[in-house]
Amino acid sequence: MDDVRAYLPLSAQQFQILLALSDADLHGYGIILEIAERTSGSMRLGTGTLYTALAGLEDGGLVVESKKRPAAAEDDARRRYYRLTPLGRAVLDAETSRLDALVKQARRKGVTPIGRPALGTSSRSK
């Protein structure tokens, strides 16, 4: 298998697309909807951005067009479905580990998510 570190870091869009495909094959519009829903609307991909990113992910071997399709009554033959490859899964896992390590470093420095007090501090100590 390719060295997954060569694919890192992923852009936010690439990460979200791979994450959307991590548990199901989806068509482009399905990917857009899944990302918007999961991010509570904070990330909304346009079709141009999505398909440019998908082309790059396909070229890199991280996603492929899926041969599986829903039943004809539930499908539109014009849609292309995408599937995460084993390499894509490995890259997604590696990027998740990389991001987790960054968050841990920030927390050790006392950086916390907005709206949450740092460990060991209280609102009265400021």
Stockholm file with secondary structure:
# STOCKHOLM 1.0

chainA/1-126         MDDVRAYLPLSAQQFQILLALSDADLHGYGIILEIAERTSGSMRLGTGTLYTALAGLEDGGLVVESKKRPAAAEDDARRRYYRLTPLGRAVLDAETSRLDALVKQARRKGVTPIGRPALGTSSRSK
#=GR chainA/1-126 SS CCCGGGGCSCCHHHHHHHHHTTSSCEEHHHHHHHHHHHTTTSCCCCHHHHHHHHHHHHHTTSEEECSCCCCGGGCCTTCCEEEECHHHHHHHHHHHHHHHHHHHHHHHTTCCCTTSCCTTCCGGGC
#=GC SS_cons         CCCGGGGCSCCHHHHHHHHHTTSSCEEHHHHHHHHHHHTTTSCCCCHHHHHHHHHHHHHTTSEEECSCCCCGGGCCTTCCEEEECHHHHHHHHHHHHHHHHHHHHHHHTTCCCTTSCCTTCCGGGC
//
